Amino acid sequence: MAKIKQNDSVIVITGKDTGKTGKVLRIFNNDTVLVEGLNMRKKHARKDQTGKGQIIEMAFPLHISNIAAIDPKTKKATRVGYKMIDTKKVRIAKGSGQELK
């Protein structure tokens, strides 16, 4: 099981977007993640036969070590742990002990 999963709420703990929060859109190779609205960069799109060229602002992946899961109770960064509940392994927030969805 991965500590960070798709659709998790995360907070950036280091880098230019420190303190900003977002939702994980995609995970690449278990070491980089795409977070909605964070690490925005400009990409120059070449003009094609149908229209003109433009500058598109898009989110780029962050390394998984630069983000942390958000505790559902305290709304702060927390570590992720595991607990067995009725023969099912679930992820929990280490800070409050609540289950991460």
N, C-alpha and C positions, 0 to 999 in steps of 0.2 A: 504493500500500500504506500502511496505517495503522501508526503506531508501536506503538500499544496495540491489542490485539485481544481479542475475547471469549475467556474461559477463561484469560487470562494471569494470572500471579501478580504482584500489584503491592504497593507499599508507599506509605503516605501520607507526603509530605514536608513538608506544612505544614497547619495547621488544628488543630482540637480532637482529632483522632485521629492526630496525628503519631507515626510509628513503627509503627503497626499495619499488619498485612498482610491481604490477602484476595484473592479471585478475582473477576475482572470478570464480571458476569452479563449486562450489556447496555450498549451504547454508543448515546447519543442525539445525533444531528446532528453527530457528530465533535467535540463540545466538552465533553460531560458524560458521565460513566460511572457505572453502578450497581455498587458493590462489595459483595460478600456480607459482611454483618455490620458494615459501617462507616457512619458518619454516620447513626446511628440517631436517629429522632425519634418522638414520640408523635402518633398521629392519632386523633381522636375520631370513632367510628362512631355514627351515629344509629340509634336503635332502629327495627326494622321489625316487620312483622306476625308474624314467626316467633319473635322473641326480644327480648332487651333490648340497650340500647346498651352500648358498651364502649370501652376505650382500647386501641388496637393500636399496638405498637411496630414500626416498619418502617424499612428502609434508604432513604435519599434519595440522589439523584445528587450526585457530586462533580465539580468542574471538572477536566478532563484535565490541566491544568497543575499540579495539586496532588498528582499521583501519579507514580510512576516504576516501571518494570519491575524485577523482581528478577533479579539475575544468578544463573543456576543453579549456578555454582561457588562463589561467595563468599557467597551469600544476602544481598547488600546491594543498594541502589539502583544502577541503572546506566542509561546512555543506550543508545538503540537505534540500530544501524547496519545497513547492508545489505552483502551479499557475493554475488557470482555463483558458484554451484556447479553445474557441468554445465548451463549455459544456464538455470539456475533461480535466481531472486532470492530469497534467504532473509534473515531478520532475525537479527542477531547482537547479543550483549551487548558493548558497547564496552570494558567493564572486563576481561573474560577472553577475549573473542573466540569464546565458545561460542555455538552456535545456540540461538535461543529457539524453543520449541515452542508 
